[in-house]
């Protein structure tokens, strides 16, 4: 429909160990763009190094949390923490999980049975680490019969964790967020930067000077102010630290 000549775009489906590894190691493929976990990203870098390939490696609830830009840690200033948490829980509970072909559906299924099990294991870990499940944390029970065996998960909010917990520090890549109260600007900057990752961050404030000041101190490839996912696809896109090598989209 777009008028592209045959062979310009090819969709190759398969597992990472099968199709993925073959593509990464093939000497005639000059560029690799990968979005996923850092362990797989490190293997891709190692396997492509002998061929000097050009690389771009990147690692809340949109798209079931399976978006590299989703913010999985939410830091809220203490005076408004309880009110914010209440509103966040109400908003998450109002999201509809189910058939993604329906216009009123907000969350579809996760990508695989194995990934669902991984995400659920982090929910269990969050409880073991002292967290409280404010909402979600389980597979939905009200789905139509044809979707009962799908890899669906309710949007999940976990409170009560400390910043050193694995649930707050590791990539989950699912509809799971953690929420934590902070007191000072200096504290939240330190908390935000105390991570192996640095792809994106969203700052929400009524103070324009504070927004610019904090944005300049955050170690992330993209920093939004009072919005999320506003992008100009002509601008370079990438991350810092383990959230990426290289930049995409620029000319």
Secondary structure, DSSP 4 states (H G I P E B T S, - for coil): ---PPTTSS------IIIIIHHHHH-TT--EEEEES-HHHHHHHHHHHGGGT-EEEEE---GGGG-STT---EEEEEHHHHHHHHHHHHHHHHTSPBS-TTSTT--B---S-HHHHHHHHHHHHHHHHTT-EEEE--S--S-S-GGGTTS-----EEEES--TTSHHHHS---SSEEEEEEE--HHHHHHHHHSSSEESEEEE--S-HHHHHHHHHH---SEEEES-SS---TTS-B--EETTEES-BS--
